[in-house]
């Protein structure tokens, strides 16, 4: 069954309401490696209840719809789908505990052609359930590798952010722990490829890989510390493409260019010469 584009873009998904506590907020931060230096106030603000702050990328793991890709009317070969891009707009910092509500929508489905796959653009606005206030807009791209040639439109596609030419102005580094994926999966994504060596090898990886959103979060923390004096409330927009797997325990290196309040960046593993996040773009307030 080919992709049913009309069904997907007109699909009114059920609202997802999610309660979370300060324990969830601290777990999310710990799963990004924050707290590895428990005396660093820039890390302690995310993992200690006194003055606790939610890390800015936490909305990505909240109010996610479960099982949407396997809906029989969607016509998706979900086993061949991969998360290829992530975009985040922060309208107001997430409280350290609360109840949220969001509805996910499929904004468009692009046909790249037979044998070339399809692109799905998805988004959700996350609101405080009690006040209705908009806190974050989460949007991203799924690449359906096995679903091209269904007869849909070939565009328009969202163009990736272009990095400046020439050598980066900043070079930032973060060490990750070998158990990082085992912690991050407790936020909701329990795909065994992040935990089981056997399943990872069956997918042609030498060992379990880290969640792309975890790598995305580690890079965000480096940018916040370097360009926002460690203040998470200054991050307003944060986008990147996932370009290669990252393995827990590796060192992440971020190259960045700054122009006013806008940051362009990419992240890579120097030992493997592998770019894992590309076409990165962040906006910070002054």
FENPE-V120446 format. One record per pair of residues at least 6 apart in sequence whose C-alpha atoms are under 8 Angstrom apart, sorted by the first residue. I is the first residue (numbers start at 1). GAP is how many residues later the second one is. Records with the same first field share a line. If there is no record, write none. Layout:
I=GAP, GAP
This chain:
1=74, 75
2=73, 74, 145, 148
3=71, 72, 73, 144, 147
4=69, 70, 71
5=69, 104, 147
7=66, 67
8=66, 98, 101
9=96, 97, 98, 99, 100
10=96
11=94, 95
12=93
13=90, 91, 92
14=89
15=86, 87, 88, 89
16=47, 48, 49, 85, 86, 87
17=46, 82, 83, 84, 85, 112
18=44, 45, 81, 82, 83
19=78, 79, 80, 81
20=77, 78, 79
21=75, 76, 77
22=27, 30, 74, 75
24=163
25=21, 22, 28, 29, 30, 33, 71, 72
26=20, 21, 22, 28
27=20, 156, 160
28=27, 30, 156, 159
29=6, 17, 18, 25, 26
30=17, 153
31=149, 150, 152, 153, 183
32=148, 152, 182, 185, 186
33=143, 144, 147, 185
34=9, 10, 12, 13
35=8, 9, 11, 12
36=7
37=6
38=6
42=183, 188, 189
45=6, 7, 8
46=6, 7, 8, 9
52=44
53=41, 42, 43
54=39, 40, 41, 42
55=177
56=34, 37, 38, 176, 177, 179
57=31, 160, 163
59=35, 67, 77, 79
60=78, 153
61=126, 127
62=38
63=37, 38, 39, 40, 63
64=40
65=39
69=7, 9
70=6, 8
76=68, 71
77=67, 69, 70
78=66
80=64, 65, 66
81=61, 62, 63, 64, 65
82=60, 61, 62, 63
83=57, 58, 59, 60, 159
84=56, 57, 58, 59, 157, 158, 159
85=55, 56, 57, 154, 155, 156, 157
86=52, 53, 54, 55, 153, 154, 155, 156
87=51, 52, 53, 150, 151, 152, 153
88=48, 49, 50, 51, 149, 150, 151
89=47, 48, 49, 147, 148, 149
90=45, 46, 47, 145, 146, 147
91=43, 44, 45, 46, 145
92=42, 43, 44, 141
93=42, 140
94=41
98=30
99=29, 30, 31
100=26, 27, 28, 29
101=25, 26, 27, 28
102=22, 23, 24, 25
103=21, 22, 23
104=18, 19, 20, 21
105=17, 18, 19
106=14, 15, 16, 17
107=13, 14, 15, 16
108=12, 13, 14
109=9, 10, 11, 12, 43, 44
110=8, 9, 10, 42, 43, 44, 45, 46, 47
111=6, 7, 8, 37, 38, 39, 40, 41, 42, 43, 44
112=6, 7, 36, 37, 42
113=35, 36, 37, 41
114=33, 34, 35, 36
115=30, 31, 32, 33, 34
116=29, 30, 31, 32, 33
117=26, 27, 28, 29, 30, 31, 32
118=25, 26, 27, 28, 29, 30, 31
119=22, 23, 24, 25
120=21, 22, 23, 24
121=18, 19, 20, 21
122=17, 18, 19, 20
123=14, 15, 16, 17
124=13, 14, 15
125=9, 10, 11, 12, 13
126=8, 9, 10, 11, 12
127=6, 7, 8, 9
128=6, 7
160=81, 119
161=118, 119, 120
162=117
163=101, 102, 116, 117
164=93, 100
168=87, 88, 89
169=86, 87, 88, 89
170=84, 85, 86, 87
171=82, 83, 84, 85
172=50, 81, 82, 83
173=49, 78, 79, 80, 81
174=44, 48, 77, 78, 79
175=74, 75, 76, 77
176=72, 73, 74, 75, 76
177=71, 72, 73
178=70, 71, 72
179=69, 70
180=30, 68, 69
181=13, 14, 27, 28, 29, 30, 33, 67
182=12, 13
184=27, 30
185=6, 9, 26
192=7, 8
193=6, 7, 10, 15, 16
194=6, 14, 15, 16, 17
195=13, 14
196=11, 12
197=9, 10, 11
198=9
199=9
200=6, 7, 8, 9
201=6, 7
207=40
208=39, 40
209=36, 37, 38, 39
210=35, 36, 37, 38
211=35
212=30, 33, 34
215=31, 62
216=24, 61
219=33, 35, 48
220=18
221=9
222=32
224=6, 7, 8, 10, 11
225=6
228=6, 7, 56, 58
234=50, 51, 52
235=47, 48, 49, 50
236=46, 47, 48, 49
237=44, 45, 46, 47
238=42, 43, 44, 45
239=40, 41, 42, 43
240=37, 38, 39, 40, 41
241=36, 37, 38, 39
242=34, 35, 36
243=32, 33, 34, 35
244=30, 31, 32, 33
245=31
246=23, 30
250=19
251=18, 19
252=15, 16, 17, 18
253=14, 15, 16, 17
254=11, 12, 13, 14
255=10, 11, 12
256=7, 8, 9, 10
257=6, 7, 8
258=6
261=22, 23, 24, 25
262=19, 20, 21, 22
263=17, 18, 19, 20
264=15, 16, 17, 18
265=13, 14, 15, 16
266=9, 10, 11, 12, 13, 14
267=8, 9, 10, 11
268=6, 7, 8, 9
269=6, 7
